[in-house]
């Protein structure tokens, strides 16, 4: 299976790769790994995460998962999209 690439998109609009998640993991494991990498990235920059919400979208004809960690102008993206269902 194809690995999942986690990107950070800054307020300047540029995306940069911050992590690679093994493609042989389940979608739940991929999501957990992505959240762990996002937390690590934010901790290194002294950014406090108060919430994370996510959704799937298509950007530049590529299915991606968007992670909003509380910034109004910066987001994280996972490609390809992570398919999962959250049950409350």
C-alpha positions in Angstrom: 0.0 0.0 0.0 1.0 3.6 -0.6 2.4 5.5 2.4 0.5 8.5 3.8 2.4 11.8 3.6 1.6 14.4 6.3 2.0 18.0 5.3 1.9 21.4 7.1 0.4 24.3 5.1 1.6 27.6 6.6 -0.1 31.0 6.4 2.1 31.7 3.4 0.1 29.0 1.5 3.1 26.7 1.0 2.9 23.0 1.9 5.9 21.1 3.3 6.2 17.4 4.2 6.6 16.8 7.9 6.1 13.0 8.3 5.5 9.8 6.4 3.2 7.1 7.8 3.5 3.5 6.7 0.9 2.4 4.2 0.5 -1.0 5.8 -1.3 0.4 8.8 -5.0 0.5 9.4 -6.8 3.8 8.8 -7.3 4.1 12.6 -3.6 3.7 13.1 -2.8 6.2 10.4 -5.0 8.7 12.0 -3.4 8.1 15.4 0.1 8.5 13.9 -0.9 11.7 12.1 -2.3 13.2 15.3 0.9 12.2 17.2 3.0 13.9 14.5 0.8 17.0 14.6 1.2 17.2 18.4 5.0 16.8 18.1 5.2 19.4 15.4 3.2 21.9 17.5 5.0 21.2 20.7 8.4 21.9 19.0 7.0 25.3 18.1 5.4 26.1 21.5 1.9 26.1 19.9 -0.8 24.9 22.2 -3.5 22.8 20.6 -7.0 23.3 22.1 -8.8 21.1 19.7 -8.3 19.2 16.5 -11.0 18.6 13.9 -10.6 16.8 10.6 -12.5 16.2 7.4 -11.8 14.7 4.0 -11.6 16.9 0.9 -10.2 17.0 -2.6 -7.4 19.5 -3.3 -5.7 19.8 -6.7 -7.6 16.6 -7.7 -6.0 14.7 -4.8 -8.1 13.2 -2.0 -6.7 14.5 1.3 -7.6 14.6 5.0 -7.4 18.1 6.5 -6.5 18.5 10.2 -7.4 21.9 11.8 -5.4 22.3 15.0 -6.9 25.6 16.0 -5.0 28.1 13.8 -7.1 30.3 11.5 -4.5 30.2 8.8 -2.4 27.0 9.1 -3.5 23.4 8.6 -2.2 19.9 8.3 -3.0 17.6 5.3 -2.6 13.9 4.9 -2.4 12.4 1.4 -4.0 10.2 0.4 -7.1 10.8 2.5 -7.5 8.7 5.6 -10.8 6.9 5.5 -12.3 6.5 9.0 -15.6 6.8 10.8 -15.7 8.4 14.3 -18.3 6.8 16.5 -19.4 8.9 19.5 
